[in-house]
Amino acid sequence: MLAVKMTITRYVSDEPQPGIVEFQMVDARGRRWTFVEKTAVVSAEHLDSKSIYPRPVVIAVEVVERLQDSQFGQLVWIDTDRPWGIQSVEGETRFEVLPSSLVEM
């Protein structure tokens, strides 16, 4: 399974349990996307307001398409909705990323 590299930027709230974190990723064009999700969905670690941020995290994704771009070289369209149902705060789930943003889980 492939995952995209992201960064947990801050702890948002204790409610609902076990808590909520904000995390971000930068797409192939340099746009920063923000996500908010339960800590248990994005990390096996116990995260709370006392944890050290920022911290790296990976989110499982589905690869939708791989393509060649004249400016950036190889690009990958990913979908964060599958398999974990994650979307950006703007409601987006499909993103164009560089292959170096992906890792095997």
C-alpha positions in Angstrom: 0.0 0.0 0.0 1.3 3.5 -0.8 1.1 6.5 1.5 1.8 10.2 1.1 4.2 12.0 3.5 2.5 14.7 5.6 3.3 16.8 8.7 1.2 17.0 11.8 1.4 20.7 12.6 -0.6 21.0 15.8 -3.0 19.4 18.2 -6.5 20.9 17.8 -8.8 19.5 20.5 -9.4 16.8 23.0 -12.9 16.3 21.8 -14.0 14.0 20.3 -11.8 11.5 22.0 -9.0 10.5 21.5 -8.4 14.0 20.1 -8.0 15.9 16.8 -4.8 17.0 15.0 -4.2 19.3 12.0 -1.8 18.0 9.4 -0.5 19.3 6.0 1.0 18.3 2.8 2.5 20.2 -0.1 1.4 19.2 -3.6 3.5 19.0 -6.8 2.8 22.7 -7.6 3.8 23.9 -4.1 0.3 24.4 -2.7 -0.1 23.6 1.0 -3.2 21.6 1.8 -4.5 21.3 5.4 -6.4 18.4 6.9 -8.0 17.9 10.3 -8.7 14.3 11.6 -8.8 12.2 14.7 -5.4 11.3 16.1 -6.2 7.6 16.0 -6.8 7.7 12.3 -3.4 9.3 11.4 -1.1 7.9 14.0 -0.6 4.8 16.2 1.2 7.1 18.7 -0.7 8.7 21.6 -0.8 12.3 20.6 -2.1 15.2 22.8 -1.4 18.8 23.4 1.9 18.0 25.1 3.3 16.1 22.2 6.0 17.8 20.1 4.9 19.3 16.8 5.5 19.4 14.0 6.0 15.7 13.4 6.0 13.5 10.3 3.1 11.2 9.4 2.1 9.2 6.4 -1.5 8.7 5.1 -2.5 5.8 3.0 -3.7 6.8 -0.5 -4.9 5.3 -3.7 -2.9 6.1 -6.8 -5.4 7.3 -9.5 -3.0 8.1 -12.3 0.7 8.5 -13.1 1.7 11.0 -15.9 4.6 12.8 -17.4 4.6 16.6 -17.2 7.0 18.8 -19.3 7.7 21.1 -16.3 7.8 18.6 -13.3 8.6 15.3 -14.9 6.7 12.4 -13.4 3.6 13.3 -11.4 1.1 11.1 -9.5 -2.5 11.8 -8.9 -3.6 10.4 -5.5 -6.9 10.1 -3.7 -6.9 10.4 0.1 -10.5 9.3 0.4 -9.4 5.7 -0.2 -8.7 3.8 1.9 -9.1 6.0 5.1 -11.8 8.5 4.1 -9.6 11.6 4.6 -10.2 15.0 2.9 -8.7 18.4 3.1 -10.5 21.2 5.0 -11.7 22.4 1.6 -13.3 19.0 0.9 -10.7 17.9 -1.7 -9.5 14.3 -1.8 -7.5 14.2 -5.1 -4.0 15.7 -5.3 -1.1 15.9 -7.7 2.1 15.0 -6.0 5.7 14.2 -6.9 6.7 10.5 -6.7 9.2 11.4 -3.9 6.2 12.3 -1.7 5.1 8.7 -1.7 6.3 5.8 0.5 5.4 2.1 0.9 3.5 1.3 4.1 
